[in-house]
Amino acid sequence: MKRSIGLIICFLVAASLLLVACAGRPAESTAPQQQPASAQQQPAAASDEEYIYVSAMGNLEFFNAHKYGWKWAGEVLGVTTTYVGPAEYDMNAMVAAFDQAIAKQPKGICVFGVEPVLVPSINKAADNGIPVVTILGDLPESKRLAFVGSYQRDLGYTGGKAIAEALGGQGKVAILSIPGVGMFDEREAGYREAFSEYPGIEVVQVGDTKADTVTSVSVAKDILQRHPDLAAFVGTVSTGGIGAATAVEEAGKVGQVKVVAMDRNSDILQKIKDGTLTGTVAQDDAAMAFWCAQVLYNYVHNQAPLTSDNAKAGVRTGPNNVYMWVNYIDETNVDYFLAANEIYTK
């Protein structure tokens, strides 16, 4: 009997404790927990929060993927993403577009870090509290927050290995590039690194495309005349690839002179399908623009507490470099890239 009474008392006590515990719980048990003050999180982004991508050569199909990825990032993050800059390779116009972007006081700026002339504008933005992330090309001497893009040497190295294997490790090669511009010089260095593994390959000339298709065709034709035994062209820029393909076609040397291009413009991809181009090196374009926005957004909203007050302490947190995948396109996968190019224009 005593044992039964004891069990009843224990049951009543346990039930009381359970009721007290339940009363102390929030009505919705799956609600997220409040973030600690030290997490330095800002309020959720408003729809009028703006991030600006400053570029050049926006007339090139190459940048369609970047425009797509930048817009996609805005939709995912719930912010306004704006793309600005000249249609041509015009650095004065690009600097002007950058300065206009600074005047709008956006939450962050993504900039195609193509030439050092942009450094003063990047520093001006940073001094005004606007974080800047370079994309595609880097300007590490500036006050940029981070770089998002390809490791430039990897782009050249990937293309170099592909053409070397296609040539069986033997032959004279010409490089079509934009000499003197850091990111393209790095790609050329990547090609040369790959070629150093094949003693039978010789680089006979570097041609300057000036980022112009007509110029690229003219330069490629001149190289073919100077080196009638040329085995291949490689490009560090998309105009180099299409220029070489055109020159090879007009010289009647399709198949005899192989070409590896750079980037995934539709005209380049079509040349792969018809056999004029051996292949091309593709950057992770749409994702690159998306991650540029992510880096800026997270810096504004989700900084880890490196200090009790990162801004006052003058410290930076988060990634310094975000390197994207490098892919190679040939006849086995070209149709998938062409289909994506159609998506980017919608």
TORTORTI-732289 format. One record per residue (C-alpha): residue number from 0; residue in three letters; y, x, z. Coordinates in Angstrom, 1 decimal, decimal comma. Layout:
BEGIN
(node NUM; "Ala"; (Y; X; Z)) ...
END
This chain:
BEGIN
(node 0; "Met"; (0,0; 0,0; 0,0)) (node 1; "Lys"; (2,4; 2,8; 1,0)) (node 2; "Arg"; (1,6; 4,5; -2,3)) (node 3; "Ser"; (2,4; 1,3; -4,3)) (node 4; "Ile"; (5,7; 0,9; -2,6)) (node 5; "Gly"; (6,6; 4,6; -3,3)) (node 6; "Leu"; (5,8; 4,1; -7,0)) (node 7; "Ile"; (8,0; 1,1; -7,2)) (node 8; "Ile"; (10,9; 3,0; -5,5)) (node 9; "Cys"; (10,5; 5,9; -7,9)) (node 10; "Phe"; (10,5; 3,5; -10,9)) (node 11; "Leu"; (13,7; 1,8; -9,7)) (node 12; "Val"; (15,5; 5,1; -9,1)) (node 13; "Ala"; (14,4; 6,4; -12,6)) (node 14; "Ala"; (15,6; 3,2; -14,2)) (node 15; "Ser"; (19,0; 3,4; -12,4)) (node 16; "Leu"; (19,5; 7,0; -13,6)) (node 17; "Leu"; (18,6; 6,0; -17,2)) (node 18; "Leu"; (21,2; 3,2; -17,1)) (node 19; "Val"; (23,9; 5,6; -15,8)) (node 20; "Ala"; (23,0; 8,1; -18,5)) (node 21; "Cys"; (23,2; 5,5; -21,3)) (node 22; "Ala"; (26,5; 4,2; -20,0)) (node 23; "Gly"; (28,0; 7,7; -20,4)) (node 24; "Arg"; (26,9; 8,1; -24,0)) (node 25; "Pro"; (29,3; 7,2; -27,0)) (node 26; "Ala"; (28,4; 4,0; -28,8)) (node 27; "Glu"; (27,5; 6,0; -32,0)) (node 28; "Ser"; (25,1; 8,8; -31,0)) (node 29; "Thr"; (25,3; 10,5; -34,5)) (node 30; "Ala"; (29,1; 11,0; -34,3)) (node 31; "Pro"; (30,1; 14,6; -34,8)) (node 32; "Gln"; (31,1; 16,6; -31,8)) (node 33; "Gln"; (34,7; 17,6; -31,4)) (node 34; "Gln"; (35,5; 21,1; -32,6)) (node 35; "Pro"; (36,6; 23,6; -29,9)) (node 36; "Ala"; (40,3; 24,5; -30,0)) (node 37; "Ser"; (39,4; 28,1; -30,7)) (node 38; "Ala"; (37,9; 27,2; -34,1)) (node 39; "Gln"; (41,4; 27,1; -35,5)) (node 40; "Gln"; (40,5; 24,2; -37,8)) (node 41; "Gln"; (43,3; 22,3; -39,5)) (node 42; "Pro"; (43,5; 18,6; -40,2)) (node 43; "Ala"; (41,5; 17,4; -43,2)) (node 44; "Ala"; (43,2; 17,9; -46,5)) (node 45; "Ala"; (45,5; 15,2; -47,8)) (node 46; "Ser"; (45,3; 14,2; -51,5)) (node 47; "Asp"; (48,8; 15,8; -52,0)) (node 48; "Glu"; (47,6; 19,2; -50,9)) (node 49; "Glu"; (47,9; 21,4; -54,0)) (node 50; "Tyr"; (46,2; 24,6; -55,1)) (node 51; "Ile"; (47,4; 26,2; -58,4)) (node 52; "Tyr"; (45,4; 28,3; -60,9)) (node 53; "Val"; (47,7; 30,7; -62,8)) (node 54; "Ser"; (46,3; 32,1; -66,0)) (node 55; "Ala"; (47,0; 33,2; -69,6)) (node 56; "Met"; (45,2; 32,8; -72,9)) (node 57; "Gly"; (44,5; 29,1; -72,0)) (node 58; "Asn"; (44,1; 28,4; -75,7)) (node 59; "Leu"; (40,8; 30,3; -75,7)) (node 60; "Glu"; (37,7; 28,1; -75,3)) (node 61; "Phe"; (36,5; 30,6; -72,7)) (node 62; "Phe"; (38,9; 29,1; -70,1)) (node 63; "Asn"; (37,5; 25,5; -70,6)) (node 64; "Ala"; (34,8; 26,3; -68,1)) (node 65; "His"; (37,4; 27,6; -65,6)) (node 66; "Lys"; (39,6; 24,4; -66,1)) (node 67; "Tyr"; (36,5; 22,3; -65,5)) (node 68; "Gly"; (35,4; 24,2; -62,4)) (node 69; "Trp"; (38,9; 24,1; -61,0)) (node 70; "Lys"; (39,2; 20,3; -61,5)) (node 71; "Trp"; (35,7; 19,9; -60,1)) (node 72; "Ala"; (36,7; 21,8; -56,9)) (node 73; "Gly"; (39,7; 19,5; -56,5)) (node 74; "Glu"; (37,4; 16,5; -56,6)) (node 75; "Val"; (34,9; 17,9; -54,2)) (node 76; "Leu"; (37,5; 19,1; -51,7)) (node 77; "Gly"; (39,8; 16,1; -52,0)) (node 78; "Val"; (42,8; 18,1; -53,0)) (node 79; "Thr"; (45,1; 18,5; -56,0)) (node 80; "Thr"; (44,2; 21,4; -58,3)) (node 81; "Thr"; (46,6; 22,3; -61,0)) (node 82; "Tyr"; (46,1; 24,8; -63,9)) (node 83; "Val"; (49,2; 26,5; -65,4)) (node 84; "Gly"; (50,1; 29,5; -67,6)) (node 85; "Pro"; (50,8; 30,5; -71,2)) (node 86; "Ala"; (48,4; 29,7; -74,1)) (node 87; "Glu"; (48,6; 33,3; -75,4)) (node 88; "Tyr"; (48,2; 36,8; -73,9)) (node 89; "Asp"; (51,8; 36,8; -72,7)) (node 90; "Met"; (52,3; 38,6; -69,4)) (node 91; "Asn"; (56,0; 37,8; -69,1)) (node 92; "Ala"; (55,3; 34,1; -69,5)) (node 93; "Met"; (52,4; 34,4; -67,0)) (node 94; "Val"; (54,7; 36,0; -64,4)) (node 95; "Ala"; (57,2; 33,2; -64,9)) (node 96; "Ala"; (54,5; 30,6; -64,4)) (node 97; "Phe"; (53,4; 32,4; -61,3)) (node 98; "Asp"; (56,9; 32,4; -59,9)) (node 99; "Gln"; (57,2; 28,7; -60,6)) (node 100; "Ala"; (54,0; 28,1; -58,8)) (node 101; "Ile"; (55,3; 29,9; -55,7)) (node 102; "Ala"; (58,4; 27,7; -55,8)) (node 103; "Lys"; (56,2; 24,7; -55,4)) (node 104; "Gln"; (54,8; 26,1; -52,1)) (node 105; "Pro"; (51,2; 25,2; -52,7)) (node 106; "Lys"; (48,5; 25,8; -50,1)) (node 107; "Gly"; (47,0; 28,6; -52,2)) (node 108; "Ile"; (47,1; 30,2; -55,6)) (node 109; "Cys"; (44,2; 31,5; -57,8)) (node 110; "Val"; (45,4; 34,0; -60,4)) (node 111; "Phe"; (43,7; 35,7; -63,4)) (node 112; "Gly"; (44,2; 39,3; -62,2)) (node 113; "Val"; (44,5; 40,8; -65,6)) (node 114; "Glu"; (47,3; 43,3; -65,3)) (node 115; "Pro"; (49,3; 45,1; -62,5)) (node 116; "Val"; (52,5; 43,4; -63,7)) (node 117; "Leu"; (51,3; 40,5; -61,5)) (node 118; "Val"; (51,3; 42,5; -58,3)) (node 119; "Pro"; (54,9; 41,8; -57,3)) (node 120; "Ser"; (54,3; 38,0; -57,7)) (node 121; "Ile"; (51,1; 38,2; -55,7)) (node 122; "Asn"; (52,9; 40,1; -52,9)) (node 123; "Lys"; (55,8; 37,6; -53,0)) (node 124; "Ala"; (53,5; 34,7; -52,6)) (node 125; "Ala"; (51,7; 36,4; -49,7)) (node 126; "Asp"; (55,0; 37,2; -48,0)) (node 127; "Asn"; (55,8; 33,5; -48,2)) (node 128; "Gly"; (52,6; 32,5; -46,5)) (node 129; "Ile"; (50,7; 31,5; -49,6)) (node 130; "Pro"; (47,3; 33,0; -49,9)) (node 131; "Val"; (46,3; 34,3; -53,3)) (node 132; "Val"; (42,8; 34,9; -54,7)) (node 133; "Thr"; (42,4; 36,9; -57,9)) (node 134; "Ile"; (39,8; 35,7; -60,4)) (node 135; "Leu"; (38,0; 37,4; -63,4)) (node 136; "Gly"; (40,1; 40,5; -62,9)) (node 137; "Asp"; (41,1; 42,1; -59,6)) (node 138; "Leu"; (44,3; 43,7; -58,3)) (node 139; "Pro"; (43,1; 45,2; -55,0)) (node 140; "Glu"; (46,4; 47,2; -54,6)) (node 141; "Ser"; (48,2; 43,8; -54,1)) (node 142; "Lys"; (48,3; 41,6; -51,0)) (node 143; "Arg"; (45,7; 39,3; -52,5)) (node 144; "Leu"; (43,4; 37,7; -50,0)) (node 145; "Ala"; (40,1; 38,1; -52,0)) (node 146; "Phe"; (38,6; 38,5; -55,4)) (node 147; "Val"; (36,2; 36,1; -57,0)) (node 148; "Gly"; (34,5; 37,0; -60,2)) (node 149; "Ser"; (32,0; 39,3; -61,9)) (node 150; "Tyr"; (31,3; 42,9; -61,0)) (node 151; "Gln"; (32,9; 44,2; -64,2)) (node 152; "Arg"; (30,5; 47,1; -64,7)) (node 153; "Asp"; (27,5; 44,7; -64,4)) (node 154; "Leu"; (28,9; 42,8; -67,4)) (node 155; "Gly"; (28,9; 45,9; -69,6)) (node 156; "Tyr"; (25,7; 47,3; -68,2)) (node 157; "Thr"; (23,8; 44,0; -68,9)) (node 158; "Gly"; (25,1; 44,1; -72,5)) (node 159; "Gly"; (24,4; 47,8; -72,9)) (node 160; "Lys"; (20,7; 47,4; -71,8)) (node 161; "Ala"; (20,3; 44,4; -74,1)) (node 162; "Ile"; (21,6; 46,2; -77,2)) (node 163; "Ala"; (19,8; 49,5; -76,4)) (node 164; "Glu"; (16,5; 47,6; -76,2)) (node 165; "Ala"; (17,2; 45,8; -79,4)) (node 166; "Leu"; (17,9; 49,2; -81,1)) (node 167; "Gly"; (14,8; 50,8; -79,7)) (node 168; "Gly"; (17,0; 53,3; -77,9)) (node 169; "Gln"; (18,3; 54,8; -81,1)) (node 170; "Gly"; (21,6; 54,4; -83,1)) (node 171; "Lys"; (25,3; 54,7; -83,3)) (node 172; "Val"; (27,3; 52,1; -81,4)) (node 173; "Ala"; (31,0; 51,0; -81,5)) (node 174; "Ile"; (32,7; 49,3; -78,6)) (node 175; "Leu"; (35,4; 46,6; -79,2)) (node 176; "Ser"; (37,6; 46,3; -76,2)) (node 177; "Ile"; (41,2; 46,2; -74,9)) (node 178; "Pro"; (41,6; 49,9; -73,8)) (node 179; "Gly"; (44,0; 50,5; -70,9)) (node 180; "Val"; (43,4; 47,2; -69,1)) (node 181; "Gly"; (41,4; 47,9; -66,0)) (node 182; "Met"; (38,8; 45,1; -66,1)) (node 183; "Phe"; (37,9; 45,9; -69,7)) (node 184; "Asp"; (37,8; 49,6; -69,1)) (node 185; "Glu"; (35,3; 48,8; -66,3)) (node 186; "Arg"; (33,1; 46,8; -68,7)) (node 187; "Glu"; (33,2; 49,7; -71,1)) (node 188; "Ala"; (32,1; 52,0; -68,3)) (node 189; "Gly"; (29,2; 49,7; -67,7)) (node 190; "Tyr"; (28,1; 49,9; -71,3)) (node 191; "Arg"; (28,3; 53,7; -71,2)) (node 192; "Glu"; (26,3; 53,8; -68,0)) (node 193; "Ala"; (23,5; 51,8; -69,7)) (node 194; "Phe"; (23,7; 54,0; -72,8)) (node 195; "Ser"; (23,4; 57,1; -70,7)) (node 196; "Glu"; (19,8; 56,0; -70,0)) (node 197; "Tyr"; (19,0; 56,3; -73,8)) (node 198; "Pro"; (19,7; 59,8; -75,2)) (node 199; "Gly"; (19,3; 58,4; -78,7)) (node 200; "Ile"; (22,4; 56,1; -78,5)) (node 201; "Glu"; (25,8; 57,5; -79,4)) (node 202; "Val"; (29,2; 55,8; -78,9)) (node 203; "Val"; (31,1; 56,7; -82,1)) (node 204; "Gln"; (34,4; 54,7; -81,6)) (node 205; "Val"; (36,3; 52,3; -79,3)) (node 206; "Gly"; (38,4; 49,7; -81,2)) (node 207; "Asp"; (41,3; 47,8; -79,7)) (node 208; "Thr"; (41,0; 44,1; -80,3)) (node 209; "Lys"; (44,3; 43,2; -78,6)) (node 210; "Ala"; (42,6; 40,0; -77,5)) (node 211; "Asp"; (43,2; 38,7; -81,0)) (node 212; "Thr"; (40,5; 37,5; -83,4)) (node 213; "Val"; (42,2; 38,5; -86,6)) (node 214; "Thr"; (42,9; 42,0; -85,2)) (node 215; "Ser"; (39,3; 42,2; -84,1)) (node 216; "Val"; (37,9; 41,4; -87,6)) (node 217; "Ser"; (40,2; 44,0; -89,1)) (node 218; "Val"; (39,3; 46,7; -86,6)) (node 219; "Ala"; (35,6; 46,0; -87,0)) (node 220; "Lys"; (35,8; 46,3; -90,7)) (node 221; "Asp"; (37,6; 49,6; -90,4)) (node 222; "Ile"; (34,9; 50,9; -88,1)) (node 223; "Leu"; (32,1; 49,9; -90,6)) (node 224; "Gln"; (33,9; 51,8; -93,3)) (node 225; "Arg"; (34,3; 54,9; -91,2)) (node 226; "His"; (30,7; 54,7; -90,0)) (node 227; "Pro"; (28,5; 53,3; -92,7)) (node 228; "Asp"; (25,4; 54,2; -90,6)) (node 229; "Leu"; (26,6; 52,2; -87,6)) (node 230; "Ala"; (23,7; 50,5; -85,8)) (node 231; "Ala"; (25,6; 48,1; -83,5)) (node 232; "Phe"; (28,8; 46,7; -82,1)) (node 233; "Val"; (29,3; 45,6; -78,5)) (node 234; "Gly"; (32,3; 43,8; -77,1)) (node 235; "Thr"; (34,0; 43,7; -73,7)) (node 236; "Val"; (35,9; 40,6; -74,7)) (node 237; "Ser"; (35,0; 37,5; -76,6)) (node 238; "Thr"; (37,3; 38,2; -79,6)) (node 239; "Gly"; (35,5; 41,5; -80,0)) (node 240; "Gly"; (32,2; 39,7; -80,5)) (node 241; "Ile"; (33,4; 37,2; -83,1)) (node 242; "Gly"; (35,4; 39,9; -84,9)) (node 243; "Ala"; (32,3; 42,1; -85,2)) (node 244; "Ala"; (30,1; 39,2; -86,3)) (node 245; "Thr"; (32,6; 38,3; -89,1)) (node 246; "Ala"; (32,9; 41,9; -90,3)) (node 247; "Val"; (29,1; 42,3; -90,4)) (node 248; "Glu"; (28,7; 39,0; -92,3)) (node 249; "Glu"; (31,4; 40,0; -94,9)) (node 250; "Ala"; (29,8; 43,4; -95,3)) (node 251; "Gly"; (26,4; 41,8; -95,9)) (node 252; "Lys"; (24,9; 43,7; -93,0)) (node 253; "Val"; (23,5; 40,8; -90,9)) (node 254; "Gly"; (20,4; 42,1; -89,2)) (node 255; "Gln"; (21,2; 45,7; -90,2)) (node 256; "Val"; (24,1; 46,0; -87,7)) (node 257; "Lys"; (23,3; 44,3; -84,4)) (node 258; "Val"; (26,0; 42,8; -82,2)) (node 259; "Val"; (26,1; 42,0; -78,5)) (node 260; "Ala"; (29,2; 40,0; -77,5)) (node 261; "Met"; (30,9; 39,0; -74,3)) (node 262; "Asp"; (31,4; 35,4; -73,0)) (node 263; "Arg"; (30,0; 32,1; -74,2)) (node 264; "Asn"; (32,5; 30,6; -76,6)) (node 265; "Ser"; (30,9; 28,1; -78,9)) (node 266; "Asp"; (31,6; 30,2; -82,0)) (node 267; "Ile"; (29,8; 33,1; -80,4)) (node 268; "Leu"; (26,9; 30,9; -79,5)) (node 269; "Gln"; (26,6; 29,5; -83,0)) (node 270; "Lys"; (26,4; 33,1; -84,3)) (node 271; "Ile"; (23,4; 33,7; -82,0)) (node 272; "Lys"; (21,7; 30,6; -83,4)) (node 273; "Asp"; (22,2; 31,7; -87,0)) (node 274; "Gly"; (21,0; 35,2; -86,3)) (node 275; "Thr"; (24,3; 37,1; -86,8)) (node 276; "Leu"; (24,6; 38,0; -83,1)) (node 277; "Thr"; (21,8; 39,5; -81,0)) (node 278; "Gly"; (23,2; 38,0; -77,8)) (node 279; "Thr"; (26,1; 37,7; -75,5)) (node 280; "Val"; (26,9; 38,4; -71,8)) (node 281; "Ala"; (27,9; 35,3; -69,8)) (node 282; "Gln"; (29,9; 35,1; -66,6)) (node 283; "Asp"; (29,4; 32,4; -64,1)) (node 284; "Asp"; (32,6; 30,7; -65,3)) (node 285; "Ala"; (32,7; 27,1; -63,9)) (node 286; "Ala"; (31,3; 28,2; -60,5)) (node 287; "Met"; (33,8; 31,1; -60,4)) (node 288; "Ala"; (36,8; 28,8; -60,4)) (node 289; "Phe"; (35,0; 26,5; -57,9)) (node 290; "Trp"; (34,5; 29,3; -55,5)) (node 291; "Cys"; (38,1; 30,6; -55,9)) (node 292; "Ala"; (39,2; 27,2; -54,6)) (node 293; "Gln"; (36,6; 27,3; -51,9)) (node 294; "Val"; (37,8; 30,6; -50,6)) (node 295; "Leu"; (41,4; 29,4; -50,5)) (node 296; "Tyr"; (40,5; 26,1; -48,9)) (node 297; "Asn"; (38,4; 27,6; -46,2)) (node 298; "Tyr"; (41,1; 30,2; -45,4)) (node 299; "Val"; (43,6; 27,3; -44,9)) (node 300; "His"; (41,3; 25,0; -43,0)) (node 301; "Asn"; (38,3; 26,8; -41,6)) (node 302; "Gln"; (39,2; 30,2; -40,3)) (node 303; "Ala"; (36,8; 31,7; -37,8)) (node 304; "Pro"; (38,5; 32,8; -34,5)) (node 305; "Leu"; (38,6; 36,5; -35,0)) (node 306; "Thr"; (41,5; 36,5; -32,5)) (node 307; "Ser"; (43,1; 33,8; -30,4)) (node 308; "Asp"; (45,7; 33,4; -33,1)) (node 309; "Asn"; (44,8; 35,0; -36,5)) (node 310; "Ala"; (48,2; 34,4; -38,1)) (node 311; "Lys"; (50,2; 35,9; -35,2)) (node 312; "Ala"; (47,8; 38,7; -34,9)) (node 313; "Gly"; (48,2; 39,5; -38,6)) (node 314; "Val"; (44,5; 39,5; -39,4)) (node 315; "Arg"; (42,4; 38,2; -42,2)) (node 316; "Thr"; (39,0; 36,5; -42,1)) (node 317; "Gly"; (36,5; 35,5; -44,6)) (node 318; "Pro"; (35,2; 37,2; -47,8)) (node 319; "Asn"; (37,0; 40,0; -49,4)) (node 320; "Asn"; (35,0; 40,0; -52,6)) (node 321; "Val"; (32,8; 37,2; -54,0)) (node 322; "Tyr"; (30,7; 38,4; -56,9)) (node 323; "Met"; (29,1; 35,9; -59,2)) (node 324; "Trp"; (25,9; 36,1; -61,2)) (node 325; "Val"; (25,8; 37,7; -64,7)) (node 326; "Asn"; (23,6; 36,1; -67,3)) (node 327; "Tyr"; (22,5; 37,1; -70,8)) (node 328; "Ile"; (22,3; 34,6; -73,7)) (node 329; "Asp"; (20,0; 34,9; -76,7)) (node 330; "Glu"; (18,1; 32,6; -78,9)) (node 331; "Thr"; (15,8; 31,4; -76,1)) (node 332; "Asn"; (18,5; 29,7; -74,0)) (node 333; "Val"; (21,6; 29,4; -76,2)) (node 334; "Asp"; (21,2; 25,6; -76,7)) (node 335; "Tyr"; (21,7; 25,0; -72,9)) (node 336; "Phe"; (25,0; 26,9; -73,0)) (node 337; "Leu"; (26,2; 25,0; -76,0)) (node 338; "Ala"; (25,5; 21,7; -74,3)) (node 339; "Ala"; (27,5; 22,8; -71,3)) (node 340; "Asn"; (30,4; 23,7; -73,5)) (node 341; "Glu"; (30,5; 20,1; -74,6)) (node 342; "Ile"; (30,6; 19,0; -71,0)) (node 343; "Tyr"; (33,6; 21,2; -70,3)) (node 344; "Thr"; (35,7; 19,5; -72,9)) (node 345; "Lys"; (35,2; 16,0; -71,6)) 
END
